Structures are given as C-alpha cells and as structure tokens.
Amino acid sequence: MEMYEKIFEITDEIGPEKIIHLYEPRTKMKAIVVVDNVAAGPAIGGVRMAPDVTLNEVRRLARAMTYKNVMAGLPHGGGKSGIIADPKIVNKEQVIRTFARGIKNLLEYIPGPDMGTDESSMAYVYDETARAVGLPRELGGLPLDEMGATGYGVAQCADVAKEYINLDLNGARVTIEGFGNVGKPAARYLAEEGAILIAASDSKGTIYNSSGINIEELIRIKESMGSVINYKDGEVLKTTDLLMINTDILIPAARPDVISDANSDVVDAKLIIEGANIPITESAERLLHDRGILIVPDFVANAGGVITASVEYHGGTESVALDRIKTTIRRNTKELLDKVYGDKTYPRDTAVAIAKQRVMRAMKYREWM
C-alpha cells in the first residue's frame, strides 16, 4: 500500500496516466514505461537504455515529452520508457525485442530512439509491435541522426534567442556538453552561422581550444576513436571542466541534471540552449537566470527530433520535417522569450505555463479524461 501511495504522490491534473514496470524472468529484462498524457493523441517518447535509469527520471522525461509535443503542435501526447541495462554489454537485439513484446498491447505509446537506442533498435520494436518512429530509411523512416534534426532545432533556437541578449552568432564561442547525436549536428549548424566551437565533452573528458576546433575533424575522431579527447589540436580537461569554460553559448546535450545547485556557480556562459532533456535542475535554472544567463528550456529548444518523428509517423518527408522544425521552434522561442522579458519571469516557469494551458485545453475535448 505504501508503494502505491508514493506513486500517487507524483500525479497531478495532467498525469501520468500509466506507470508500468516490466520484468521478463528468462532474460532478466527490466524496464519502466510512463505514459504521461494522451489528450492530444497517442504518446510519442524515446526508449532510453542505461544501467542507472530510474522511475523518477522516466517520469520527468515523460512529462517533458508531453510539454514538448504540445508546444510543437503535434497530435501526440507524451511518454517515455527506460530499459535498465548497459547497451554496451547486453545482447541489445534480444533485450529490445523482449521489451517490445512487453509493450505490444500498450497502443497509446509509440516508441522512438533515445540515449542507448538507435534506428536498428526501433526496427526491432517495429518488427515486434508494428509501432515505432525513428526507423531506418529502408523501413520508411527519416534519418534522424543523418539529418541532425534535434541539433538543427537547437541552432534555430539560438538564432532567435541571440536577439534578446545582443549576441552575434558570427564569432560566438560555443561549448557542447555531450558531443553525440545532438551535439555534433548542433555544432555544424551553428558553424554555418559563423559560430566557433571552442570545447566539447563526452564521458571520457573535454577537449578545449580557445582559438576554435575543427568540427569535421572532431566528429571523425569521435566516431573512429570513441572520444573527443583523442583530438590532437587542443587541451584535454576533465569532463566536468567544460562547465567552467568562459563561453557565449553552452549546449548541455547529454544526461539529466548535469547542472545543479552544487555546480551552477561555475557555469560561465551568456546563453544556454538545452539540447538534452532536463539537463539542469529547476532550482539551478533559476540561479543561473538570476545571474543573467538566459536559458531556453529543453522542451522548447530540442523538439526537432520528435517533430521529425511525428512527420515520419504520418508519412511526411525530410524537407517537410526540417521546415516544420524551423517554423515551430523559432515561433515558440520568440513567444517564450517575449513573455520572459515582458513579464520578468523565469523561462521554465513561463514555458510550463504555456504548455500546461495547451494540454488542459486538449483535455477538455476528451470526456473520458
């Protein structure tokens, strides 16, 4: 009874609608699925695979997806799942297929790729359930990583946000925490506007060069040698040192809660665009804002991936997805920051208020909710 009371303590007027724990004894596959809200349509949300995934993390990510999807105007609610396993050491196909069979009848949840999963993973899910996004091109999917959809949206967000802090992207210094599927294309797209990547990190460390890093060479090194620290023309620092580097634009693009009350004071940036989901705790966001650092929250800034996933699910093309990312993220960023600066409010509080209002309006049309 105590466990159920604790679960209901994390519910509110929006959700979550369902919290499901999966366990398959033979393979010992363990997973958590949270369907947060489906007022706008079946929930889209990624399948995360990591050994330390928790219910609280999945629940928070599912809520972020509810807000992200409604802000993007998608006919989908929000959900998320986490498979508790290390993708580097398990039989990934077996684990993914076992998970997929466990959610086969959970028709209100459409899985997509996330940290630890990819297009091949979604192909296995689709084979088991006939329901997934982020599929390989051969199965009709749009190439999320090849397009750099989320990174493209991050760059569009930065291009709008710069006007509010009088920042010129041409020559702006950029640091990226987590040089992966979001960080790499974000660096490329920002470089097209003249921005200069001066530091990037991964789990092994940080590479830093105040004069600028060759992005294409860094990507080649990362993909062929496994870590940014193998890049020759730069100083190798600890992973956590990246936050202390003086920069114009910081893009956290890895795990949740990388920046918290404990380390927010070392952050030295003018603008933070959240490329990852929930990369900064809410209290740390307020501390940073009070210091004059502008932050654009995750579900506004990094919606490019799920916009592309929705376009794919409904049969659209790559060009349609890119156009929708640009239009949607630029519009939402402007609407958010006009309110932030006009009403003197915190960015996340304002973004949540906008998103929650849209979710509640959608819920009014659903009698059963």
N, C-alpha and C positions, 0 to 999 in steps of 0.2 A: 504493500500500500504506500509506503514511504517513497519508493521509486516513482510511482505514478504521480504522487503529489508534486514531486520535484519537476517532472516533465510538464505538468500543467502550469507550473510557475513560470515557464518560459513562453507561454502562449499570450497572445493579445488579440485585439479586434481584427487583425489581419490573418493570423495563423500562428504556427504552422498547422496545416490541415492533417498531415500524417507524418509520423516518425516511425520508421521501420528499421529493425535490426535484423540482419541476415546472417545465418551461420550454416555452413554445409559441412557436416562432420567428416566426410571422406577426404575432402581436400583441405579441410580446416579454413575455408574461405570465410572471412568475417567482413561485413560491410554495414554501412549506415546510409539510409536514404531519408531525406527530408523533402516532402512536398509542402512548400510554404503556402502558396495561394494559387488558385486556378481560375479566378474570376474572369480573367481576360482570355483564357484558353488553356490547353494543356501546358504543363510546366516544362520549360527547357532549362537545363543546367548540366554542368560538366560532371564527369566521373573522375574524382581525384584518387590517386593511388599513392599512399605513403605509409610508412610504418607507425607514424605517430598521429594519424588522423583521429579526431575526437568528435563526439556528438555536438559539443558546443561550436566547434569550428564549422562543421557541416551545416548546423542550424543557422549560424551567422551568414555563411555563404549563400544559403538558400534564400534568406531574406534579401541579401544584396541582389540576387538574381530577380526577385520579384520587383524590386525597385528599378533595376536596370532595364528589364523588359518593358515595364510600363512607361518608363521615361523615353524609351526608344519607340514607343507606339506600336509594339509588336502584339499580335494576337496570341500571346502566351503568358502564362504565369511563371512563377519562379520555383525552382527546386535545385537540389544538389545531392550528390552521393559521394561517399568516401569508402574506398576499399582499404582495409588495414593490412598493408603488405608493402614490402620493398620491391619496387618494379625491377630492380637490378638483379635480384637473386631468385625470384619466384618464376615458375613456368607461367609467363604472362598470359598466353593464349588460354591456357586451362583456367586460370583464375578469372579472367574476363568472361569467358563463356559460362562458367559456373555462376558468376554474379548476374549475367544477363538472363539466365534461366530463372533466377530468383525474382527478377522484376518483370518477367514476361507479361504477367497479367496486371501490372501496375500501369494501366493505359494512360493515366493522366500525367505520366512522367516520360519525357523524351530526353535520353542521354546524349551528351556531347563530350568531346575531348577536354581534358584539363591536365593539370600537373601530374605526370606519371603515366598518362594515357595519350594516344595519338589516333591518327586516321585508321591504322590497322586495328587498333582496339575497337573503334566504332564499327569497323567492318564485321568483327566477330559478334558485337552486340546486335547489329542489324541482321546477321545470319540467324541468330537465335530468336529475335523478337520482331523483326521487320519494322523496327522503330529506332532510329538514331539520326543524329546530324554530325557534320564534320567527317563525312565519309570520303574514302579515296575517290579520285577523279573517275576511276574505272567503274565505280558504282553510282555515278551521277553526282558525286559530291563536288563542292567548291573547295579548292586547295587553300585552306585557312593559313597554313604556315607559309606556303609559297606566296600568297597574296600579302601576308603580314597584316591581316585585317585589323587586329587589335592595335598593333603599332601604328597603323595608318590613322586610326581614330585618335590615338594619343597625340600624334603630331597635329592633327586638325584642332584638337582641343587647345594645345599650346599656342597655336596660331591665333586663336581668339583671345585666350587668357592674357597674352602678352600686352594687349592694348590697355589692360586695366592696371598694369604696373610699369607702363612706359618702357618696355623691353623690346629691343630689336633682335629678331631671331638671327639675322645675319651677323655672325660673330659671337652669338650667345654660347656660353660654355654649358655643356651637358654632362651629367654623370648618371649612370644607369646601374641600379642595384638589381642584379639578376639578369645577366646577358643571355637570355634564352629566346623563346618563341615570340615574346612580346618585345623584349629589349632590343634585339637585333634589328627588326624592321623599324622600330621607333627611331633608332639611331640613323638608319638610312633615310627615312622620310624627313627627319629634321635636318639632316645634312643637305638635302635638296634645297632647303631654305637658307643655307649658309651657316647653320649651327655647327659647333665644333665639339666632338666627343673628347673629353679630357680624362675620363675614368669610367671603368666598368668592372663589375664584380661577379663572381659566382661562388659556389660553396668552398672553393679552394683558395680564394684570395681576390685581391683587387689589383688591376693594372692602372697606372697613373702616368700621364704625360701632360704637363700644363700647356705644351705647345700644340697638342692635338694628337689623336690616334687615328691611324688608317683603318677605317671601319671595315672595308672589304678584307683586309689582311687579318684583322682581329676575328672576323667571322670565320675565315678559313682556318685560323689557328684553333678557335673554339671547337669547330666541327671535326677537325682532324686530330687534334691533340687533347681535347677534352676540357681545357681550362684556359681562361684568359691570361693566366699568369705565365703562359709559355710565349706570349708576345714579347719580342726582344727589345723594342724601342720604347721602354717605359720602366717606371719604378714599381716593383712588386711590394704591395702592402697587405695587411690582413683584410679579410672580408669586411669586418666592422669598421675599418678605417675609411671606407668610402663615404660614410655619412658626414665625416668631419672635413671633407674637401670643400673649399670655397668654390661655389658654382652658381650659375644663373638658374638652371633648370635641373631638378632632381627627379628622376623617374624610378620609384620603387616598383619593381616588376617581378617579384619572387613570392616569398611566403607571407602569410598573415603576421601582423603585429611586429614587423621588423623595427618599427619606430614606436617607442612607448614613452611613458613619463620618465623612465630611467635614463633614456639616452637622447631625448628630444632636444636637450640643451646644446648638444654638439652639432646639430644639423646647421649647415651654413649655406643656405640657398635663398633665392628670391621667389621661385615658383616651384611647386611640387605638383606633378601630374601623376595620379595614382594609376599605374599600369597594371598592378596586381589587384586582387580583391582583398579588401580590409588589410592593407599593408601597414596602417598606422592606427593605433588605438584612438578612440573618440576623444579621450581626455588629452592625449598628446596632440591631436589635431588642433584643439582649442589653444593649447600652449604655444604651438607654432604660429597660429593665426595672430595671437596676441603679441608675438614678436615681430609681426609684419611680414610673415611668409604666407603667400597666397597658396591655398591648396584646392585643387579640383578633385572632388571625391571620386572613388572608383566607379560607381555605377553610372556616373555621367561621362567620365573620361574614357573608360575602357570597354564600351559597349560594342566596339567594332566586330568582335568575334561572334557575339550572339546575334547581331544584326545579320551577319553573313550566314549564320546557321539557320536563321528563320527564312532568309531568302532561298537558301538551298532547299529547306523542307517544303517550301511552297513552289518549287520549280523554277526559281529565278536564275539569272546569270551573274557572272562575276562583275560585269560592268554595272548592273543594277545594284549589286551589293555595295560596291565602292561609292556609287553616287548616293545611296541611302545613308551610308556611314557618314560621309561628308556633310550632307544636309542635316541629319539628325543631331550629330554631336556638336556641330557648330551652333545650331539653334538652341540646344539645351544648355550649352556652356554660356552663351550670351544671356539667356533667360535667368540662369542661376546667378551669374556674377552681377547682372543689373540689380537683382534683389539684394545680394550680399552687400554691395556698396551703397545701394539706395536706402536700405533698412538698417544698415550697420549690424549685420547678423553673422553668425558663423556659417561657413559654406555647407558643412554636412547637415546642420540643423535646417537650413533653408532647402537643401536638396531633398531631404527626407520629407519635409512638409509638402513639397510639390508632388513627390512620388506617392506619398500616402493619400493625398487628396485624389489623385488619379485612380489608385487602387480602390478606394472607397466608392468612387463613382461607378467603377466597373462592377463592384459587388452589389450595388443597388439593382442592377439588372438581373441578378441571379436570386430568385426567390428562395432556393434551397440553401443559400448561404446566409 
